[in-house]
Amino acid sequence: MIEFQLPWVALLLPFPWLLRRLLPPAAGSAPGLYFPDTSKLDGLASQTGTPAARRSRALLLWAIWALLLLAAAGPRWLGDEVSIPASGRDLMLAMDISASMETADLELDGRPADRLQVVKAVAGEFLRRREGDRVGLILFGSSAHLQAPLSFDRATVGKLLQEAQIGFAGRNTAIGDALAIAVKRLRDRPESSRVLILMTDGANTAGEIPPREAADLAARSGLRIYTIGIGAESMELPGLLGGMFGARRINPSADLDEETLSYIASKGGGRYFRARDRQELESIYAELDRLEPVAQDADTRRPMTSLAHWPLAAAFLATIALAALAVLRRHQVEGTTGGRA
């Protein structure tokens, strides 16, 4: 099926004829050209002034004008309707990249690793499995930023996740601001599909919006929230002389505000999870993986192919033909006048 984006352009077709009819002929005060040899003028009139020559030139000019208008009208071919699957979740990841995320109290592939490295590895695999979901990414430290809006392009969101570095958003933790951004970005999506997964290893120490206030706002907007507290509960610090004296164990997650994270999850109708190592984090994401996609209204699209290049090409060929006729007539005139000389 062919349609035109600007069909009203066809109204301009008689425009040159109207100009010729309505505008008076140009009046010039300059003296006429002097031809010392009138035989050349006679030859020119005999070759170019014939009715057939004028008609062919006029037809080509009208064809060029019509073809240019046809291209300007935006012709395009509409294909058959194609249904685009629109089931799944609108899933936003909010990831803490504050200074405490560089604490190396976890393991990755049998080697010590900081919290951010482990989160990147596990969350990256989670994103790759979420086929059919729209996914987005929020990074927060002293401030919160939307790193990737909701998109079906999980590969790009995963790449942005892997490129996140500690300190990009400051060294403190603005949990409330991250929640507020998630609410803003998800509020226009269907209520049954909106999900936020918030990962942090500390307490709110920055930002303009308190976490509980942001959680209440999220609850009113119908946002479902899962929170994950990251970090081991025991870590050995070396003492003096390479650890021979004074070695001690500490709790590197002492600052984790589990009470607030539990409150946020409960207000959002989700759950709070505790990840003390990579295995627990993987099991959490495995459970989140079992979220059933909620069917939404299927989107339909009709593929469109522009056809404007065809009338443009035809106009170009007609212009070449017009120029060729002019050159041919000139040669004929020159041959005629030369013979008379």
VENZI-V935355 format. One record per residue. N is the residue number from 1. PHI is phi in radians with two decimals (none if undefined). D_FIRST is the distance of its C-alpha to the first C-alpha in whole Angstrom. Layout:
[[N;PHI;D_FIRST] [N;PHI;D_FIRST]]
This chain:
[[1;none;0] [2;-1.81;4] [3;-2.37;7] [4;-2.07;10] [5;-1.27;13] [6;-2.25;16] [7;-1.12;15] [8;-1.13;19] [9;-1.03;19] [10;-1.08;19] [11;-1.15;22] [12;-1.46;24] [13;-1.00;23] [14;-1.42;27] [15;-1.00;29] [16;-1.07;31] [17;-1.11;32] [18;-1.11;33] [19;-1.06;35] [20;-1.14;37] [21;-1.40;37] [22;-1.55;39] [23;-1.48;40] [24;-1.26;44] [25;-1.03;44] [26;-1.15;46] [27;-1.77;50] [28;-1.96;52] [29;-1.73;55] [30;-1.29;56] [31;-1.14;58] [32;-1.15;56] [33;-1.26;56] [34;-1.73;59] [35;-1.96;58] [36;-1.20;62] [37;-2.06;60] [38;-1.25;59] [39;-1.13;58] [40;-1.17;55] [41;-1.14;53] [42;-1.10;54] [43;-1.14;52] [44;-1.11;49] [45;-1.17;49] [46;-1.22;49] [47;-1.68;46] [48;-1.80;44] [49;-1.67;44] [50;-1.23;43] [51;-1.01;41] [52;-1.12;39] [53;-1.14;39] [54;-1.14;38] [55;-1.15;35] [56;-1.13;33] [57;-1.14;34] [58;-1.13;32] [59;-1.10;29] [60;-1.14;29] [61;-1.11;29] [62;-1.13;27] [63;-1.11;24] [64;-1.07;25] [65;-1.07;24] [66;-1.13;21] [67;-1.18;20] [68;-1.14;21] [69;-1.14;20] [70;-1.07;16] [71;-1.16;17] [72;-1.17;18] [73;-1.23;15] [74;1.25;14] [75;-1.19;10] [76;-2.64;8] [77;-1.69;6] [78;-1.74;5] [79;-1.40;7] [80;-1.21;9] [81;-1.10;11] [82;-2.12;15] [83;-1.44;18] [84;-1.89;20] [85;-1.01;24] [86;-2.25;26] [87;-1.66;29] [88;2.20;32] [89;-1.85;35] [90;-1.71;35] [91;-1.95;38] [92;-1.94;40] [93;-1.73;43] [94;-2.00;45] [95;-2.04;48] [96;-1.33;51] [97;-2.20;52] [98;-1.31;55] [99;-1.07;59] [100;-1.18;60] [101;-1.26;57] [102;-1.57;59] [103;-1.12;62] [104;-1.63;62] [105;-1.96;63] [106;-2.12;60] [107;-2.17;60] [108;-2.40;57] [109;0.99;57] [110;1.38;61] [111;-2.15;62] [112;-1.04;62] [113;-2.57;59] [114;-1.40;58] [115;-1.10;56] [116;-1.13;53] [117;-1.06;53] [118;-1.17;53] [119;-1.08;51] [120;-1.04;48] [121;-1.14;49] [122;-1.33;48] [123;-1.16;45] [124;-1.10;44] [125;-1.12;44] [126;-1.05;43] [127;-1.09;39] [128;-1.12;38] [129;-1.49;39] [130;-1.51;37] [131;-1.16;33] [132;1.68;31] [133;-1.64;33] [134;-1.52;32] [135;-2.18;35] [136;-2.48;37] [137;-2.44;40] [138;-2.05;43] [139;-1.93;46] [140;-2.44;49] [141;-2.41;53] [142;-1.19;55] [143;-2.40;51] [144;-1.98;48] [145;-2.42;45] [146;-1.38;41] [147;-1.45;41] [148;-2.57;37] [149;-1.23;35] [150;-1.00;33] [151;-2.78;31] [152;-1.38;30] [153;-1.40;31] [154;-1.17;34] [155;-1.12;35] [156;-1.19;35] [157;-1.10;37] [158;-1.10;40] [159;-1.15;40] [160;-1.12;41] [161;-1.09;43] [162;-1.19;45] [163;-1.46;46] [164;-1.11;47] [165;-2.28;51] [166;-1.11;54] [167;1.72;55] [168;-0.98;51] [169;-1.97;51] [170;1.72;55] [171;-1.80;58] [172;-1.68;58] [173;-2.32;56] [174;-1.94;54] [175;-1.16;52] [176;-1.07;52] [177;-1.16;50] [178;-1.10;47] [179;-1.08;47] [180;-1.10;46] [181;-1.12;43] [182;-1.08;42] [183;-1.07;42] [184;-1.09;40] [185;-1.42;37] [186;-1.86;37] [187;-1.16;38] [188;-1.56;34] [189;-1.51;33] [190;-0.96;33] [191;-1.05;37] [192;-1.29;37] [193;-1.98;36] [194;-1.43;38] [195;-2.37;41] [196;-2.15;43] [197;-1.98;45] [198;-1.91;48] [199;-2.07;50] [200;-2.66;54] [201;-2.14;57] [202;-2.58;59] [203;-2.09;59] [204;-1.21;58] [205;-2.22;60] [206;-2.72;57] [207;1.69;55] [208;-1.72;54] [209;-2.02;53] [210;-1.08;56] [211;-1.01;54] [212;-1.19;55] [213;-1.14;54] [214;-1.16;51] [215;-1.14;51] [216;-1.10;51] [217;-1.12;48] [218;-1.12;46] [219;-1.12;47] [220;-1.18;46] [221;-1.54;43] [222;1.39;43] [223;-1.47;43] [224;-1.57;44] [225;-2.18;46] [226;-2.02;48] [227;-2.01;51] [228;-2.26;52] [229;-1.64;56] [230;-1.92;56] [231;2.33;60] [232;-1.26;63] [233;-1.75;66] [234;-2.55;68] [235;-2.65;69] [236;-1.67;72] [237;-1.78;73] [238;-1.20;75] [239;-1.69;79] [240;-1.31;81] [241;0.95;82] [242;1.22;79] [243;1.70;79] [244;-1.27;82] [245;-2.26;83] [246;1.38;82] [247;-1.07;78] [248;-2.53;77] [249;-1.85;74] [250;-2.28;72] [251;-1.78;69] [252;-1.24;66] [253;-1.86;64] [254;-1.09;66] [255;-1.51;64] [256;-1.16;61] [257;-1.61;61] [258;-1.19;60] [259;-1.11;61] [260;-1.19;58] [261;-1.12;56] [262;-1.15;56] [263;-1.10;56] [264;-1.04;53] [265;-1.15;51] [266;-1.17;53] [267;-1.18;52] [268;-1.58;48] [269;1.25;48] [270;-1.97;49] [271;-2.48;52] [272;-1.78;54] [273;-2.08;54] [274;-2.00;57] [275;-1.98;57] [276;-1.63;60] [277;-2.72;59] [278;-1.12;56] [279;-1.08;56] [280;-1.13;56] [281;-1.13;53] [282;-1.13;51] [283;-1.18;52] [284;-1.12;51] [285;-1.20;47] [286;-1.12;47] [287;-1.22;48] [288;-1.12;45] [289;-1.11;43] [290;-1.47;43] [291;-1.05;41] [292;-1.36;39] [293;-1.14;35] [294;-1.73;34] [295;-1.16;31] [296;-2.08;29] [297;-1.10;25] [298;-1.19;23] [299;-1.50;20] [300;-2.11;17] [301;-2.32;14] [302;-2.02;11] [303;-1.08;11] [304;-2.07;10] [305;-2.19;11] [306;-1.20;12] [307;-1.98;12] [308;-1.11;15] [309;-1.21;17] [310;-1.21;16] [311;-1.10;17] [312;-1.13;20] [313;-1.13;21] [314;-1.14;21] [315;-1.11;23] [316;-1.11;25] [317;-1.15;26] [318;-1.15;27] [319;-1.14;29] [320;-1.09;31] [321;-1.10;31] [322;-1.10;33] [323;-1.14;35] [324;-1.12;36] [325;-1.11;37] [326;-1.12;39] [327;-1.14;41] [328;-1.10;41] [329;-1.13;43] [330;-1.11;45] [331;-1.11;46] [332;-1.14;47] [333;-1.12;49] [334;-1.11;51] [335;-1.16;52] [336;-1.18;53] [337;-1.16;55] [338;-1.14;56] [339;-1.20;58] [340;-1.26;59] [341;-1.16;61]]
